[in-house]
Structure formats: C-alpha cells, structure tokens
Amino acid sequence: MIEALKDDELMRKVGGKFRLAAMIQRRWCQLMDGARPMVERAGRTDLELVVEEIRLGLLTYEHIDLVATGAAPAEVL
C-alpha cells in the first residue's frame, strides 16, 4: 500500500476522495499510453509515480463547466 494514500492529507489537497481517484486514474492511463513521468522512476510502479506527482503538486484538477463554455459532452450517460 502506498503510504501517502493512508493519510487524508492527499485527499484534502485535491478536494476529496472521488476527485483524487479520478486524477489517479486519468494520469495512470496517460503513463500506460506512453506519457513521461514528471518524477524519477527510481524503481517505483506507475501508481506510485502518480501519487508522488499529486503529492508534490505537479498535477492539479481543473473543472470545466461545459454549459458556460457552450460545449456539449461527447456522450451523456
């Protein structure tokens, strides 16, 4: 288990557990698709890299209001 995920500090930093999970999932997919990590790998897994990037503030969450921008979502579930 990644130690940073045991503490609520990371959740508070990004604005909640669901936002944290979404950030982790999105960045993890980017790494699996070939994106370069923003921190040294040093033998760490992709998940550990993502958590470290979030912990260091290298990744942020940006909410885009689709109604305000006039854009329509690609798919409505």
Phi, psi and omega per residue, in radians:
M1 nan 2.447 3.123
I2 -1.372 2.193 -3.051
E3 -1.031 -0.649 -3.108
A4 -1.098 -0.477 -3.134
L5 -1.389 -0.269 3.123
K6 -1.343 -0.396 -3.116
D7 -1.710 2.489 -3.133
D8 -1.324 -0.116 -3.095
E9 -1.041 -0.741 -3.134
L10 -1.120 -0.698 3.103
M11 -1.095 -0.779 3.126
R12 -1.147 -0.617 -3.113
K13 -1.081 -0.664 -3.086
V14 -1.715 -0.216 3.065
G15 1.864 0.359 3.059
G16 2.292 2.863 -3.055
K17 -1.251 -0.550 3.141
F18 -1.261 -0.696 3.083
R19 -1.139 -0.716 3.100
L20 -1.070 -0.798 3.123
A21 -1.075 -0.698 3.133
A22 -1.162 -0.714 3.116
M23 -1.120 -0.786 3.129
I24 -1.060 -0.815 -3.094
Q25 -1.097 -0.777 -3.099
R26 -1.150 -0.808 -3.128
R27 -1.195 -0.657 3.125
W28 -1.054 -0.765 3.094
C29 -1.076 -0.699 3.117
Q30 -1.074 -0.747 3.116
L31 -1.124 -0.718 3.125
M32 -1.163 -0.473 3.122
D33 -1.502 0.062 3.035
G34 1.924 0.016 3.113
A35 -1.124 2.587 3.123
R36 -1.443 2.428 3.072
P37 -1.181 2.622 3.138
M38 -1.605 -0.031 3.060
V39 -2.252 2.834 3.112
E40 -1.152 2.383 -3.111
R41 -1.123 -0.878 3.092
A42 0.819 0.703 3.086
G43 1.380 0.142 -3.110
R44 -1.524 2.708 3.079
T45 -1.340 2.922 3.097
D46 -1.037 -0.711 3.131
L47 -1.085 -0.750 3.118
E48 -1.119 -0.653 3.089
L49 -1.097 -0.790 -3.124
V50 -1.073 -0.809 -3.134
V51 -1.085 -0.702 3.115
E52 -1.147 -0.701 3.100
E53 -1.081 -0.718 3.111
I54 -1.191 -0.777 -3.120
R55 -1.040 -0.667 -3.135
L56 -1.420 -0.080 3.125
G57 1.415 0.308 3.133
L58 -1.387 -0.334 3.085
L59 -2.046 2.406 3.080
T60 -2.281 2.843 3.130
Y61 -1.824 2.285 3.104
E62 -2.173 2.123 3.107
H63 -1.539 2.227 3.112
I64 -1.925 2.080 3.140
D65 -1.456 1.843 -3.086
L66 -1.150 -0.559 3.139
V67 -1.185 -0.775 -3.115
A68 -1.167 -0.568 -3.122
T69 -1.476 -0.222 -3.121
G70 1.417 0.049 -3.142
A71 -1.468 2.587 3.104
A72 -1.830 2.443 3.101
P73 -1.111 2.585 -3.114
A74 -1.143 -0.565 -3.099
E75 -2.592 2.339 3.078
V76 -1.888 2.155 -3.126
L77 -1.607 nan nan
